């Protein structure tokens, strides 16, 4: 079985569990408030729309080390996916992204409701979206409680806390005119993406399986390498993919003046005139395909993509070395190796 086949099987299991979980909540709830049912339906639809990579890696990690309680592993995997959905809902509000996973983002869906009821407040849709995100977060924590594992739950929440702090740092740098250092950007990549998306689920599954601390440290480092690789590719997708491939608004990183490594490396090579021109593009809500084409052209001119590819190759080697060193059967090593290749070359 390859990584793609494994992922499809496990995603179906996670989606099914989450749907049953949400249905039970809807059927047993005594809450009769106006939005109590529609919010649950909205979350139910949203949470299964993604790739479920965190949940899949939780199940894979537990399986790697022989964990037999598949239901408990499934609860942990589903909890991470639910919490992740809550963060995505809030992230779209912060970035004012109108698309998520190829469909209108959660908060933007409330624009129609506002129009129907002649609500003119500029804060209405975002306020509603924040509330939906809060509900998803609480549902995720409720799932964590089902694990009845205080130490693991505490670890998960600590990692998610660090993710939110990294998000604050990302927002802060996005609003500043001057560029942060490469080290500062890599810190954001580490805590906002790498540890949260890869180290966390790998360690969660291994913890359920009772793995020793030394092995969990290896998995944490593996997750960091894969996660930074993931983010570098994500930056490429944001600039070079179309909306069908990425499921997000083209150029959203540019609109939000995201200080990606692509952005930082390019800034280091620009002439004064080029910097001045790009300063009118980054953070501009009215960018066009012409603006995106200019950034792509400058990336080519200064070989920025080549530098990014070199970093990606270094990370692939480091991650591959850890996979080789893990005491697991070869078929699982093959799945992990395929995961590294997929992360490096994905288009969306």
C-alpha positions in Angstrom: 0.0 0.0 0.0 1.4 3.4 -0.9 0.8 6.7 0.9 -2.0 7.9 -1.4 -3.9 4.6 -0.8 -3.3 4.7 2.9 -4.5 8.3 3.1 -7.7 7.7 1.3 -8.6 4.8 3.5 -7.8 6.7 6.7 -9.6 9.9 5.6 -12.8 7.9 5.0 -12.5 6.6 8.6 -12.0 10.1 10.0 -14.7 11.6 8.0 -17.2 8.9 9.0 -16.3 9.2 12.6 -16.7 13.0 12.6 -20.0 12.8 10.8 -21.4 10.3 13.3 -20.0 12.4 16.2 -21.7 15.6 14.8 -25.0 13.7 14.2 -25.1 12.5 17.8 -24.6 16.0 19.0 -27.3 17.4 16.8 -29.7 14.6 17.8 -29.1 14.9 21.5 -28.9 18.6 21.8 -31.6 20.4 23.7 -30.4 23.8 22.5 -33.2 25.6 20.7 -31.4 28.8 19.9 -31.6 30.2 16.4 -28.2 29.0 15.0 -27.7 25.9 17.1 -28.5 23.4 14.3 -27.1 25.4 11.3 -23.7 25.9 13.0 -23.4 22.2 13.6 -24.3 21.5 10.0 -21.8 24.1 8.8 -19.0 22.6 10.9 -19.9 19.0 9.9 -19.6 20.0 6.2 -16.4 22.1 6.6 -14.4 19.7 8.8 -14.4 16.8 6.2 -13.5 19.1 3.2 -9.8 19.1 3.8 -7.0 16.6 3.3 -7.1 15.5 7.0 -3.3 15.2 7.0 -3.1 15.7 10.8 -5.6 13.0 11.5 -4.1 10.6 9.0 -0.6 11.1 10.5 -2.0 10.4 14.0 -3.4 7.1 12.8 -0.3 6.2 10.9 2.0 7.0 13.8 -0.1 4.9 16.2 0.0 2.1 13.7 3.7 2.3 13.1 4.3 1.3 16.7 1.7 -1.4 17.0 -1.1 0.4 18.8 -4.1 -1.9 18.7 -6.9 0.4 20.1 -8.0 1.8 16.7 -11.1 3.6 18.1 -9.0 5.6 20.6 -6.5 6.5 17.8 -9.5 7.6 15.7 -10.8 9.8 18.4 -7.4 11.5 18.7 -7.2 11.9 14.9 -10.7 13.4 14.7 -10.0 15.8 17.6 -7.0 17.2 15.8 -9.0 17.7 12.6 -11.8 19.4 14.4 -9.4 21.8 16.2 -7.6 22.4 12.9 -10.9 23.4 11.3 -11.5 26.0 14.1 -8.1 27.5 13.4 -8.7 27.6 9.7 -12.1 29.4 10.2 -10.4 32.1 12.3 -7.4 32.2 9.9 -9.6 33.1 7.0 -11.1 36.0 9.0 -7.6 37.3 9.8 -6.5 37.1 6.2 -9.9 38.1 4.8 -9.8 35.1 2.5 -13.1 34.6 0.8 -12.3 31.1 -0.4 -11.2 28.0 1.6 -10.9 24.5 0.1 -12.4 25.8 -3.2 -15.6 27.1 -1.6 -16.7 30.3 0.2 -14.9 30.6 3.6 -17.1 30.2 6.6 -17.3 33.8 7.6 -18.0 34.9 4.0 -21.0 32.7 3.8 -22.8 35.0 6.3 -22.7 37.9 3.8 -25.8 36.5 2.1 -27.6 36.3 5.4 -26.6 39.9 6.1 -28.0 40.9 2.7 -31.3 39.0 3.3 -31.9 40.8 6.6 -30.5 44.2 5.5 -27.7 44.1 8.0 -25.1 46.7 7.1 -22.5 46.2 9.9 -19.0 45.6 8.4 -18.4 43.3 11.4 -21.4 41.0 11.1 -19.9 38.2 8.9 -16.6 38.1 10.8 -18.3 38.1 14.1 -20.4 35.1 13.0 -17.4 33.4 11.7 -15.5 33.8 14.9 -18.3 32.3 16.8 -18.4 29.2 14.4 -14.7 28.8 14.9 -15.1 28.9 18.7 -17.8 26.2 18.5 -15.5 24.0 16.4 -12.6 24.5 18.9 -14.9 23.5 21.8 -16.1 20.4 19.9 -12.5 19.4 19.3 -11.6 19.8 23.0 -14.6 17.7 23.9 -13.2 15.0 21.6 -9.8 15.3 23.4 -11.6 14.7 26.7 -12.7 11.3 25.4 -9.1 10.2 25.3 -9.0 10.4 29.1 -5.3 11.1 28.8 -4.4 14.3 30.7 -0.7 14.4 29.7 -1.4 13.9 26.0 -4.2 16.4 26.0 -2.0 18.9 27.8 0.7 18.3 25.2 -1.7 18.8 22.3 -3.1 22.1 23.8 0.4 23.4 24.5 1.4 22.8 20.9 -1.8 24.5 19.6 -1.1 27.4 22.0 2.4 27.8 20.4 0.7 27.7 17.0 -1.5 30.7 17.9 1.5 32.7 19.2 3.3 32.0 15.9 0.1 33.2 14.1 0.3 36.5 16.0 3.9 36.9 15.0 2.9 36.2 11.4 0.2 38.8 11.5 2.5 41.3 13.1 5.2 40.9 10.4 2.5 41.1 7.8 1.5 44.6 9.0 5.1 45.9 9.2 6.7 47.6 6.2 10.2 46.3 6.9 11.1 42.6 6.4 11.9 40.2 9.2 15.0 38.1 9.1 15.1 34.6 7.6 15.5 33.2 11.1 12.3 34.9 12.3 10.4 33.6 9.3 11.7 30.1 9.9 10.5 30.3 13.5 7.0 31.0 12.2 7.3 28.1 9.8 8.4 25.9 12.6 5.7 26.6 15.1 2.8 27.7 12.9 3.1 24.9 10.4 5.8 22.3 11.0 5.3 21.3 14.7 1.5 21.8 14.5 0.9 20.0 11.2 3.4 17.1 11.4 5.3 16.8 14.8 2.0 17.1 16.8 0.1 14.2 15.1 3.2 12.0 14.8 3.9 12.4 18.5 0.2 12.1 19.4 0.0 8.7 17.7 3.3 7.5 19.2 2.2 8.6 22.7 -1.0 6.6 22.4 1.3 3.6 21.4 3.5 4.1 24.5 6.6 4.9 22.5 9.7 6.1 24.5 10.8 9.7 24.6 13.8 9.3 22.4 11.7 8.0 19.5 9.2 10.8 20.1 12.0 13.3 19.8 13.0 11.7 16.5 9.4 12.0 15.3 9.2 15.6 16.4 12.3 16.4 14.4 11.0 14.5 11.4 7.8 16.5 11.6 9.8 19.8 11.7 11.7 18.9 8.6 8.6 17.7 6.7 6.6 20.7 7.9 9.1 23.4 6.8 9.2 21.5 3.5 5.4 21.7 3.4 5.4 25.4 4.0 8.0 26.2 1.4 5.9 24.3 -1.1 2.8 26.1 0.2 4.4 29.4 -0.5 5.1 28.3 -4.1 1.4 27.2 -4.5 0.3 30.6 -3.2 2.2 32.4 -5.9 2.2 29.9 -8.9 -1.0 27.8 -8.6 -4.5 28.7 -9.7 -7.6 28.7 -7.6 -8.7 25.3 -8.8 -5.4 23.7 -7.7 -5.0 25.6 -4.4 -8.6 26.1 -3.4 -7.7 29.6 -2.2 -7.7 33.1 -3.7 -4.7 33.5 -6.1 -2.2 35.9 -4.6 -3.7 35.9 -1.1 -0.2 35.9 0.4 0.7 39.0 -1.7 -2.6 40.8 -0.8 -1.9 40.1 2.9 1.7 41.1 2.7 2.7 37.7 4.0 6.5 37.7 4.8 7.2 34.3 3.3 10.7 33.1 2.6 10.0 33.7 -1.1 9.2 37.3 -0.3 12.2 37.8 2.0 14.8 36.2 -0.4 13.4 38.3 -3.2 13.7 41.5 -1.2 17.4 40.9 -0.6 18.1 41.0 -4.3 15.9 43.8 -5.6 17.1 47.1 -6.9 15.7 50.3 -5.3 13.3 50.8 -8.2 12.1 47.2 -8.0 11.6 47.5 -4.2 9.6 50.6 -4.7 7.4 48.9 -7.3 6.8 45.8 -5.2 5.9 48.0 -2.2 2.9 49.1 -4.1 1.9 45.5 -4.8 2.3 43.7 -1.4 -0.6 44.5 0.9 -2.7 45.8 -2.0 -6.2 44.4 -2.1 -6.6 45.3 -5.8 -3.7 43.3 -7.3 -4.2 41.8 -10.8 -2.7 38.9 -12.7 -0.2 41.5 -14.1 1.1 42.1 -10.6 1.5 38.4 -9.8 3.3 38.0 -13.2 5.8 40.7 -12.2 6.6 39.0 -8.9 7.1 35.7 -10.8 9.3 37.4 -13.3 11.5 38.9 -10.6 11.7 35.5 -8.9 13.0 34.0 -12.1 15.4 36.9 -12.6 17.1 36.4 -9.2 16.8 32.6 -9.2 14.7 32.6 -6.0 12.9 29.4 -6.9 16.3 27.7 -7.3 17.3 28.8 -3.8 14.0 27.5 -2.4 14.4 24.2 -4.2 17.9 23.8 -2.7 16.4 24.3 0.8 13.7 21.7 0.0 16.3 19.2 -1.1 18.3 19.6 2.1 15.1 19.1 4.2 14.2 16.0 2.2 17.6 14.5 2.9 17.3 15.2 6.6 13.8 13.8 6.8 14.8 10.7 4.9 17.7 10.0 7.2 15.3 10.0 10.2 12.9 7.7 8.4 15.8 5.3 7.7 16.8 5.4 11.3 13.3 4.6 12.7 12.8 1.1 14.1 9.7 0.3 12.0 9.0 -2.2 9.2 10.0 -1.4 5.7 6.5 -1.0 4.3 5.9 1.9 6.8 9.2 3.5 5.9 8.1 3.4 2.3 4.8 5.2 3.2 6.7 7.9 5.1 9.2 8.3 2.2 6.3 8.7 -0.2 4.8 11.3 2.2 8.0 13.4 2.0 7.9 13.2 -1.8 4.2 14.2 -1.9 4.7 17.2 0.4 7.6 18.4 -1.8 5.7 18.3 -5.1 2.0 18.8 -4.2 0.0 21.4 -6.2 -2.7 22.2 -3.7 
